[in-house]
């Protein structure tokens, strides 16, 4: 069955960095654009970044542009989100998903706090 498993979240100080990973299985990973979203309790899920099937095209929310980098390794069926210069406003549960599907992971908590 389809599985997306996020990892790499945690507690980090403002200005710090984290790298999230999302391991996919159960579908043809290389055929799907992949996305990262985030959600804070009581708010709607917010788009963060997307990457094309071969990784040549990326797009970011304005709030993370220049600080976050999405990448993928189709040989490992994994998509990544490198997060630098983290701010308290980046605190959220981060989810990966396959574009235009209902394939979502369970999320990983990122907390940015001193």
C-alpha positions in Angstrom: 0.0 0.0 0.0 1.0 3.6 -0.4 3.2 4.9 2.4 4.8 8.3 2.9 6.9 8.5 6.1 8.3 11.9 7.2 11.3 12.2 9.5 13.8 14.8 10.7 11.6 17.1 12.7 12.5 18.3 16.1 13.2 21.3 18.3 15.6 23.9 17.0 16.6 27.4 18.0 15.7 30.4 15.8 18.3 30.7 13.1 19.0 27.0 13.1 18.5 24.4 10.4 16.7 21.1 10.0 16.5 18.6 7.1 13.2 16.8 6.7 13.0 13.5 4.7 10.0 11.8 3.3 10.4 8.2 2.2 7.8 6.9 -0.3 6.7 3.4 -1.2 3.7 1.7 -2.8 3.5 3.9 -5.9 5.8 5.0 -8.8 7.5 7.8 -6.9 9.4 9.2 -10.0 6.1 9.8 -11.8 4.7 12.3 -9.3 5.6 15.8 -8.4 6.0 16.0 -4.7 5.0 18.7 -2.2 5.6 19.8 1.3 2.9 21.4 3.3 2.7 22.5 6.9 -0.1 23.0 9.4 -0.5 24.8 12.7 -3.4 23.7 15.0 -6.5 25.7 14.2 -5.3 26.8 10.8 -5.5 25.4 7.3 -2.7 23.4 5.8 -0.3 25.7 4.1 1.7 25.0 0.9 5.4 25.2 1.5 7.2 23.8 -1.6 6.9 21.6 -4.6 9.3 19.8 -6.9 8.7 18.3 -10.4 9.1 14.6 -11.2 12.8 14.8 -12.3 13.6 17.6 -9.8 14.3 20.2 -12.4 11.6 22.6 -11.4 10.8 23.8 -7.9 8.4 26.4 -6.4 8.1 27.9 -2.9 5.7 29.8 -0.8 6.9 33.4 -0.4 7.2 32.9 3.4 10.0 30.3 2.9 11.7 31.4 -0.4 15.4 31.8 0.0 15.5 29.8 3.3 14.0 26.4 2.3 15.2 24.0 -0.4 13.2 21.1 -1.7 15.0 18.2 -3.5 14.4 14.6 -4.3 16.3 11.4 -5.0 14.3 9.1 -7.2 16.8 6.3 -6.7 15.8 6.3 -3.0 12.1 7.3 -3.4 12.7 10.2 -1.1 12.0 13.9 -1.1 13.8 16.3 1.2 13.2 19.7 2.7 16.3 21.6 3.8 15.2 24.4 6.2 17.7 27.1 7.1 17.4 30.4 9.0 14.4 29.0 10.8 11.9 31.3 12.5 9.4 30.7 15.3 6.7 31.2 12.6 8.0 28.1 10.9 6.7 26.0 13.9 4.2 23.5 12.5 3.6 19.9 11.6 5.2 19.3 8.2 3.6 16.9 5.7 4.8 15.5 2.4 2.4 14.5 -0.3 2.3 13.4 -3.9 0.8 16.1 -6.2 -2.8 15.6 -7.3 -3.4 12.6 -5.1 -4.5 11.8 -1.6 -1.2 10.3 -0.7 0.0 12.0 2.5 2.4 11.2 5.3 1.6 11.3 9.0 3.6 14.5 9.5 6.7 15.5 11.5 6.7 18.2 14.1 9.0 21.1 13.7 9.3 23.5 16.7 11.4 26.7 16.5 12.0 28.2 19.9 14.7 29.5 22.2 
